Amino acid sequence: MSEHKLVQDEFERTATKFAERTKGRFDDSDVVAFSRARPGDSVLEVGSGTANFLALFEDVAGQLIAVDLTHGMLRTAKTNHPGVLAVQGEGSRLPVASRSVDLVATAQVLHHIHHPVPVIKEMGRVAKDDGYVLVVDQVASERLEEALVMNELELIRDPSHAISRPASALRVVVGAAGLEIADERLWEGRNTFSQWMWPGEFPEERIERVRDFVERHGADTGMDFRKEEGDDWSFCRRRLMLLAKRP
Ligand SMILES: C[S@@+](CC[C@H](N)C(=O)[O-])C[C@H]1O[C@@H](n2cnc3c(N)ncnc32)[C@H](O)[C@@H]1O
């Protein structure tokens, strides 16, 4: 099955539950200040999903543009955030004029994309001369052995997962797309298994396979899994924010 079809199937199924589960996950990231967004700016997000991330810019931006492969995610985005302009599209072919957007962002999407350089290049194409490209994604351990086990786990959890990259690899991707990094911030927090594998969103059989993998290999993922009360686990989620510009 193609990469795009896998993504669409997974997110079409989960759109409304995804919006509920992930609401608020960026609230303490301070990403709006980090992105240098100015009042009235246009902000476009590639892989906006249900617009939980994009809506963080509601108070400052003049226009919010949500671009996503998956219709169901965009429908939920419009229901939850009616002010957003929702456009179905793919990250490496944005239906937007060159040099027309102040801030071109993508959050929690690159780990679904096997070949991210064309997507970041395309984001650079549509950013204004004084605009920014913002990349936010979860990162894997810099230790290859841990990164491999983490990705094995993520793929059991979500068949549309491509690869969680270490921070060093995300920097290389942005550079290979011809952009210069202006700022970066690593941001981490703890999550629980019961929240991550929400029964409302994931099939029971998948939850059990992921739980079994965590019990056997969680300690090898670099995600600092810890046994919690009841049958739950907690783990550390690390995310990198990269702010970049065309040279
Ligand atoms: C994990 S969700 C993240 C949604 C949102 N950015 C957030 O953080 O709440 C990933 C989203 O990326 C979209 N997506 C994945 N690959 C894409 C691509 N190549 N072009 C456009 N959208 C893509 C999926 O349809 C899905 O809605």
The ligand as a Tripos MOL2 file, in Angstrom:
@<TRIPOS>MOLECULE
LIG
   27    29     1     0     0
SMALL
NO_CHARGES

@<TRIPOS>ATOM
      1 C1         -0.0320   12.9360   13.7280 C.3       1 LIG1
      2 S1         -1.1050   13.9220   12.7120 S.3       1 LIG1
      3 C2         -0.6030   15.5620   13.2150 C.3       1 LIG1
      4 C3         -1.7160   16.5800   13.0790 C.3       1 LIG1
      5 C4         -1.3880   17.9830   13.5950 C.3       1 LIG1
      6 N1         -0.2280   18.5300   12.9540 N.3       1 LIG1
      7 C5         -1.2090   17.9610   15.0990 C.2       1 LIG1
      8 O1         -0.0550   17.9760   15.5470 O.co2     1 LIG1
      9 O2         -2.2220   17.8850   15.8220 O.co2     1 LIG1
     10 C6         -0.3650   13.7580   11.1060 C.3       1 LIG1
     11 C7         -1.1870   14.4270    9.9880 C.3       1 LIG1
     12 O3         -0.3240   14.5620    8.8380 O.3       1 LIG1
     13 C8         -1.0580   14.2800    7.6640 C.3       1 LIG1
     14 N2         -0.0600   13.9240    6.6500 N.ar      1 LIG1
     15 C9          0.8150   12.8820    6.6680 C.ar      1 LIG1
     16 N3          1.5950   12.8950    5.5830 N.ar      1 LIG1
     17 C10         1.2340   13.9970    4.8630 C.ar      1 LIG1
     18 C11         1.6970   14.5590    3.6410 C.ar      1 LIG1
     19 N4          2.6900   13.9990    2.9340 N.pl3     1 LIG1
     20 N5          1.0980   15.6900    3.1810 N.ar      1 LIG1
     21 C12         0.0830   16.2660    3.8860 C.ar      1 LIG1
     22 N6         -0.3980   15.7740    5.0510 N.ar      1 LIG1
     23 C13         0.1780   14.6540    5.5330 C.ar      1 LIG1
     24 C14        -2.0310   13.1840    8.0970 C.3       1 LIG1
     25 O4         -3.1360   13.0980    7.2520 O.3       1 LIG1
     26 C15        -2.3920   13.6230    9.5240 C.3       1 LIG1
     27 O5         -3.5360   14.4430    9.5310 O.3       1 LIG1
@<TRIPOS>BOND
     1     1     2 1
     2     2     3 1
     3     2    10 1
     4     3     4 1
     5     4     5 1
     6     5     6 1
     7     5     7 1
     8     7     8 2
     9     7     9 1
    10    10    11 1
    11    11    12 1
    12    11    26 1
    13    12    13 1
    14    13    14 1
    15    13    24 1
    16    14    15 ar
    17    14    23 ar
    18    15    16 ar
    19    16    17 ar
    20    17    18 ar
    21    17    23 ar
    22    18    19 1
    23    18    20 ar
    24    20    21 ar
    25    21    22 ar
    26    22    23 ar
    27    24    25 1
    28    24    26 1
    29    26    27 1
@<TRIPOS>SUBSTRUCTURE
     1 LIG1         1 GROUP 0 **** ****
